[in-house]
Every structure is written in C-alpha cells, then in structure tokens.
Amino acid sequence: MEKTDINSMLLFLAVVDAGSFTLAAERLNMPKANLSRKVSQLEASLGITLLERTTRTQHLTEAGSVYLEHCKQIKAQVELANASVAQALNEISGELKVGMSVGMGHEILKPVLSQFMQENKQVNFQLSLLNRRVDVIEEGFDLVIRIGELADSRLVAKRLGRVSRRFYASREFIAQHGAIKTPEALANFDVLLMSSIQKSEVISLVNESKQCDVVISPRMRVDDYIVLKQMVMDGVGLAILPDYMCSQYPEKDLLEPVLAQWQLPAVEVYALYPKNRIHLPKVAAFVAFIQAVFSERLSQR
C-alpha cells in the first residue's frame, strides 16, 4: 500500500457528502476531472474500490463505508488543529454546517441569519432545513437545533428555550363557525395535524392543573409547519401551532388562538453539538448568537 495523501482523503469525504462528483467539484471550485482522478488515485493506493459509480449514481462499497468513518475523524482533527491557531488569534472562520427543522428555519432563523453572516464574514455557512431527526456526528453537522430530550451522550445540549403550542384558527374560520368554548367541542371541527409531531389522534390539553384528552379525526396530515400554517390562514381548519409562528405580522392579524387557556405540554428546544465542537470559534459564536435569537423570539406572544 502506498503512502496516502490526507488531502485525497478529504476530497473523498467531500464527494460522499455532496452525493456526486459534479456537486463536490462545484463546492471545491476545482475541475471535476481532477477530483475524479484524485479519488481514483486514492483507491489505487489503497488497492480497493471505495465508490462504485456509474454515469448517474455512486454508492459506497463496504470498505468505502469503513474508510469514510476514518476520513471524518481526520477531518475533525484537522479542523481542531486549525482552530487551535485561529482561536489564539480570536478568528471566527471556516465552514459551519447547521441543521434545523423547516419551520424553525423559516420562522426564527431566516429573518436574522444575514446578521450573523455580516458579522462573521470568514464563516462559510451550510444550512440544512429538514423535517427528520439527523445523526449529528455521522452526517457531519457542527450543530443542530432540536426539540425534545437529548439521547446521544456524544453530544452537548445547550438549552435555547421552551416552545408553547396551542390550537389556532383563522379569524374568518371563527367568524363562520362560531367560538369554540370547550376542548370537547374540538371533535366537531376540521382539524389539521403536523404528522411528524402529533402521531396520535388523542390530543392532551392542559390548563394549569387541569387536563383534557380530546379525540379528533384529522382532515389533513402534513409534515411541514409552513404548509400547515398556510392551510389554517386559508380557513381550511384549525391546527396546533407553536406560538412563535403566530406572534408576528401578518399571522398575528390573521390567526387567533382557540381555547387560549388550553395548551399542549410545552417542549424544550436545544442546540446540540459534538463535545469537541464548542472549542471551534465558529461554533461558539453561532451558539451565542442563536441563544440570543431564541431567547427573544420564544418569549414573544
């Protein structure tokens, strides 16, 4: 086996992360042919195929999957080595990969992200908005924002606040159907559900020390809060929405809470990151930024 070039390992990792040589070459700003040659040379030096590729697809071999994990570790160590110098110079720089839900991304991060980018011009930001639970370490995220309990001991959790949720309807819907005065009455109306959050058709509502379980037959299930909120504003039905999604204009003028004193149990929201990432100035800067953003936004009603 020939001596392996670390840069070739990082190029291989970039190809896998991008999902194709074409996209990886664009991100790396290098010719696709050069990138393909580098990976082929890496495979030749190892004496094994890492990526099985056709004109349309590429797939990791079993050996490639094992090798990829070592490449990720090396990349992390390279970043930490570079960060040790950058930290001494108090420099916030490098690629920052962040993941969060589509709804939070649009409602909370989008209005303020340009501020972070303007203040940290040496940071290259990669934002993934997705409505699924990601593996922070395996998928190479520096930080993700997630609702719920921390289950991975490899991660550090920084609490960002508490999300309150209740039923909302459009003012037009209320005017047409009349006020809803009891939780039990919800069963008589068209209810729209966020399918990834509310699996059951039994909704548990709380009002201080009181609790009421309501059985509903949802008219619609959707896996995106943006679509769900739009359906509510259009008067299709009523739905459980986070308060932060309904506290600003124009939603504040179009929507109103149904049974305002009855809520679903509040849920905690966290910033999660691998234990070694907080030593990177870019991550520390974003954590501080996002803490302030969430503290302000989640306090609004």
C-alpha positions as CSV (number, residue, x, y, z in Angstrom):
1,M,0.0,0.0,0.0
2,E,1.4,3.4,-1.0
3,K,1.5,6.4,1.3
4,T,-1.9,8.1,1.5
5,D,-2.3,11.8,1.0
6,I,-4.6,13.3,3.7
7,N,-5.9,15.8,1.1
8,S,-7.1,12.9,-1.1
9,M,-9.0,11.5,1.9
10,L,-10.7,14.9,2.5
11,L,-11.6,15.1,-1.2
12,F,-13.2,11.6,-1.0
13,L,-15.2,12.7,2.0
14,A,-16.3,15.8,0.1
15,V,-17.6,13.7,-2.8
16,V,-19.6,11.5,-0.4
17,D,-21.0,14.4,1.5
18,A,-22.0,16.1,-1.8
19,G,-23.6,13.0,-3.3
20,S,-21.9,13.4,-6.6
21,F,-18.6,14.4,-8.2
22,T,-20.2,17.3,-10.1
23,L,-21.6,19.0,-7.0
24,A,-18.4,18.3,-5.0
25,A,-16.3,19.8,-7.7
26,E,-18.5,22.9,-7.7
27,R,-18.2,23.3,-3.9
28,L,-14.5,22.8,-4.0
29,N,-14.1,25.1,-7.0
30,M,-11.9,22.5,-8.9
31,P,-12.4,20.7,-12.2
32,K,-14.5,17.5,-11.9
33,A,-11.9,15.5,-13.9
34,N,-9.2,16.5,-11.4
35,L,-11.4,15.5,-8.5
36,S,-12.2,12.1,-10.1
37,R,-8.6,11.5,-10.7
38,K,-7.6,12.2,-7.1
39,V,-10.2,9.7,-5.8
40,S,-9.1,7.1,-8.3
41,Q,-5.5,7.6,-7.3
42,L,-6.6,7.2,-3.6
43,E,-8.4,3.9,-4.5
44,A,-5.3,2.7,-6.4
45,S,-3.0,3.5,-3.5
46,L,-5.3,1.5,-1.2
47,G,-5.8,-1.3,-3.6
48,I,-9.6,-1.3,-3.2
49,T,-12.7,0.4,-4.6
50,L,-14.3,2.9,-2.3
51,L,-17.0,4.2,-4.6
52,E,-18.9,2.3,-7.2
53,R,-20.0,4.8,-9.7
54,T,-22.0,5.0,-12.9
55,T,-22.9,7.9,-15.1
56,R,-25.9,8.6,-12.8
57,T,-25.2,7.3,-9.4
58,Q,-22.5,6.5,-6.9
59,H,-22.6,4.1,-4.0
60,L,-20.1,3.4,-1.1
61,T,-18.7,-0.1,-1.0
62,E,-18.4,-1.9,2.3
63,A,-14.7,-0.9,2.5
64,G,-15.7,2.6,1.5
65,S,-18.1,3.0,4.4
66,V,-15.4,1.9,6.9
67,Y,-12.8,4.2,5.3
68,L,-15.3,7.1,5.4
69,E,-15.5,7.0,9.2
70,H,-11.8,7.4,9.5
71,C,-11.9,10.3,7.0
72,K,-14.5,12.0,9.1
73,Q,-12.3,11.7,12.2
74,I,-9.3,13.0,10.3
75,K,-11.3,16.0,9.1
76,A,-12.4,16.8,12.6
77,Q,-8.8,16.6,13.9
78,V,-7.6,18.8,11.0
79,E,-10.3,21.4,11.9
80,L,-9.4,21.3,15.6
81,A,-5.7,21.7,14.7
82,N,-6.5,24.7,12.5
83,A,-8.9,26.0,15.2
84,S,-6.2,26.0,17.8
85,V,-4.3,28.6,15.8
86,A,-7.5,30.5,14.9
87,Q,-8.6,30.5,18.5
88,A,-5.3,32.1,19.5
89,L,-5.9,34.8,17.0
90,N,-9.6,35.1,18.0
91,E,-10.6,34.3,14.5
92,I,-14.1,33.0,13.7
93,S,-13.7,31.3,10.3
94,G,-14.3,28.1,8.4
95,E,-17.3,26.0,7.2
96,L,-20.2,25.8,9.6
97,K,-22.8,23.1,9.0
98,V,-26.1,23.6,10.8
99,G,-29.3,21.6,10.7
100,M,-32.8,22.5,11.9
101,S,-36.5,22.0,11.0
102,V,-38.0,23.7,8.1
103,G,-40.5,25.6,10.3
104,M,-37.9,26.9,12.7
105,G,-35.5,27.8,9.9
106,H,-38.1,30.0,8.1
107,E,-39.8,31.4,11.2
108,I,-36.8,32.1,13.5
109,L,-33.5,31.8,11.7
110,K,-34.3,33.3,8.3
111,P,-35.1,36.8,9.5
112,V,-31.8,37.2,11.4
113,L,-29.3,34.9,9.6
114,S,-27.9,37.7,7.5
115,Q,-26.9,39.5,10.7
116,F,-24.7,36.5,11.7
117,M,-23.2,36.3,8.1
118,Q,-22.4,40.0,8.1
119,E,-20.8,39.9,11.5
120,N,-18.7,36.8,10.6
121,K,-17.5,37.2,7.1
122,Q,-15.0,34.4,7.3
123,V,-17.6,31.8,8.0
124,N,-19.0,29.7,5.2
125,F,-22.5,28.7,6.2
126,Q,-24.1,25.4,5.2
127,L,-27.7,25.3,6.4
128,S,-29.9,22.1,6.1
129,L,-33.6,22.5,6.7
130,L,-35.3,19.2,7.1
131,N,-38.1,17.6,9.0
132,R,-36.3,14.5,10.1
133,R,-34.0,13.6,13.0
134,V,-30.4,13.7,11.8
135,D,-27.4,11.9,13.2
136,V,-25.3,14.9,14.1
137,I,-21.9,13.1,14.1
138,E,-22.5,10.6,11.3
139,E,-23.8,13.4,9.0
140,G,-21.1,15.8,9.8
141,F,-23.1,18.6,11.4
142,D,-21.4,21.1,13.6
143,L,-24.7,21.9,15.3
144,V,-28.3,21.1,15.1
145,I,-31.4,22.7,16.7
146,R,-33.8,20.1,18.0
147,I,-36.9,19.8,20.1
148,G,-37.0,17.2,22.8
149,E,-34.8,15.1,25.1
150,L,-31.1,14.5,24.5
151,A,-30.5,10.8,23.8
152,D,-26.9,10.8,22.5
153,S,-24.2,11.0,25.1
154,R,-21.7,12.1,22.5
155,L,-23.4,15.4,22.2
156,V,-23.6,18.6,24.3
157,A,-27.0,20.2,24.7
158,K,-27.4,23.9,25.2
159,R,-31.0,24.9,26.1
160,L,-32.5,27.6,23.9
161,G,-35.9,27.9,25.4
162,R,-39.4,26.4,25.7
163,V,-41.9,26.1,22.8
164,S,-45.5,26.6,23.8
165,R,-48.2,25.2,21.4
166,R,-52.0,25.6,21.2
167,F,-54.8,25.4,18.7
168,Y,-55.1,28.3,16.2
169,A,-57.7,29.1,13.6
170,S,-58.2,32.0,11.2
171,R,-60.4,34.9,12.2
172,E,-62.5,34.0,9.1
173,F,-63.0,30.4,10.3
174,I,-64.1,31.6,13.8
175,A,-66.5,34.1,12.3
176,Q,-68.0,31.4,10.1
177,H,-68.2,28.5,12.6
178,G,-68.5,30.4,15.9
179,A,-66.4,30.4,19.0
180,I,-65.2,27.1,20.4
181,K,-65.9,27.1,24.1
182,T,-64.8,23.7,25.4
183,P,-62.0,21.3,24.5
184,E,-64.5,18.6,23.8
185,A,-66.0,20.7,21.0
186,L,-62.8,20.4,19.0
187,A,-64.0,17.0,17.9
188,N,-66.7,18.7,15.8
189,F,-64.3,20.7,13.7
190,D,-61.9,20.1,10.8
191,V,-58.5,19.6,12.5
192,L,-55.2,19.6,10.6
193,L,-52.2,17.8,12.1
194,M,-48.4,18.0,11.9
195,S,-47.9,14.3,11.2
196,S,-44.3,14.1,12.4
197,I,-45.1,15.7,15.8
198,Q,-48.7,14.5,16.5
199,K,-48.9,10.8,15.8
200,S,-51.9,10.0,17.9
201,E,-55.5,11.2,17.3
202,V,-55.9,11.8,21.0
203,I,-54.8,15.3,21.9
204,S,-53.9,16.0,25.5
205,L,-54.5,19.6,26.5
206,V,-53.6,21.2,29.9
207,N,-54.9,24.3,31.6
208,E,-52.8,24.9,34.8
209,S,-53.6,21.8,36.9
210,K,-56.5,20.6,34.6
211,Q,-56.0,18.1,31.8
212,C,-58.4,17.1,29.0
213,D,-57.9,14.4,26.4
214,V,-59.7,15.1,23.1
215,V,-60.2,12.5,20.3
216,I,-60.2,14.0,16.9
217,S,-60.5,12.7,13.3
218,P,-57.9,14.8,11.3
219,R,-59.0,16.1,7.9
220,M,-55.4,16.6,6.9
221,R,-51.9,15.4,7.9
222,V,-48.9,17.3,6.7
223,D,-45.1,17.0,7.6
224,D,-44.4,20.7,7.3
225,Y,-45.4,23.6,9.6
226,I,-45.2,26.2,6.9
227,V,-47.9,24.4,4.8
228,L,-49.9,23.6,7.9
229,K,-49.9,27.3,9.0
230,Q,-51.0,28.4,5.5
231,M,-53.9,25.9,5.5
232,V,-55.0,27.5,8.8
233,M,-54.7,31.0,7.5
234,D,-56.7,30.0,4.4
235,G,-59.6,28.8,6.7
236,V,-59.3,25.1,5.8
237,G,-59.4,24.1,9.5
238,L,-57.8,24.6,12.9
239,A,-54.4,23.2,13.9
240,I,-51.9,23.0,16.7
241,L,-49.2,25.6,16.0
242,P,-46.2,26.9,18.1
243,D,-47.0,30.3,19.5
244,Y,-43.8,31.7,17.9
245,M,-45.2,31.0,14.5
246,C,-48.3,33.2,15.2
247,S,-46.8,36.1,17.1
248,Q,-45.7,38.3,14.2
249,Y,-47.3,40.0,11.3
250,P,-49.2,39.1,9.1
251,E,-50.1,35.9,11.1
252,K,-50.9,38.0,14.2
253,D,-53.7,39.8,12.3
254,L,-55.0,36.6,10.6
255,L,-54.9,34.0,13.3
256,E,-56.2,33.7,16.8
257,P,-55.8,31.1,19.5
258,V,-58.7,28.7,20.0
259,L,-59.3,27.9,23.8
260,A,-56.4,30.2,24.6
261,Q,-56.0,28.9,28.1
262,W,-55.7,25.3,27.0
263,Q,-52.3,24.2,25.6
264,L,-50.3,21.2,24.7
265,P,-47.5,20.5,27.2
266,A,-44.6,22.8,26.4
267,V,-41.4,21.3,24.8
268,E,-37.8,22.3,25.3
269,V,-35.6,23.2,22.4
270,Y,-31.8,22.7,22.4
271,A,-28.7,23.4,20.3
272,L,-26.8,20.1,20.1
273,Y,-23.2,19.7,19.0
274,P,-20.4,17.2,19.3
275,K,-18.4,17.6,22.5
276,N,-15.3,18.8,20.7
277,R,-17.1,21.3,18.5
278,I,-17.5,24.1,21.1
279,H,-13.7,24.6,21.0
280,L,-14.2,25.8,17.4
281,P,-14.7,29.6,17.5
282,K,-17.2,29.4,14.6
283,V,-19.4,27.1,16.7
284,A,-19.1,29.1,19.9
285,A,-20.0,32.2,18.0
286,F,-23.1,30.7,16.5
287,V,-24.2,29.1,19.8
288,A,-24.0,32.6,21.4
289,F,-25.9,34.1,18.5
290,I,-28.7,31.6,18.4
291,Q,-29.2,31.6,22.2
292,A,-30.0,35.4,22.0
293,V,-32.3,34.9,19.0
294,F,-34.3,32.1,20.5
295,S,-34.5,33.8,23.9
296,E,-36.1,36.8,22.3
297,R,-38.4,35.0,19.8
298,L,-39.7,32.4,22.2
299,S,-40.6,35.0,24.8
300,Q,-43.0,36.7,22.4
301,R,-46.7,36.1,22.3
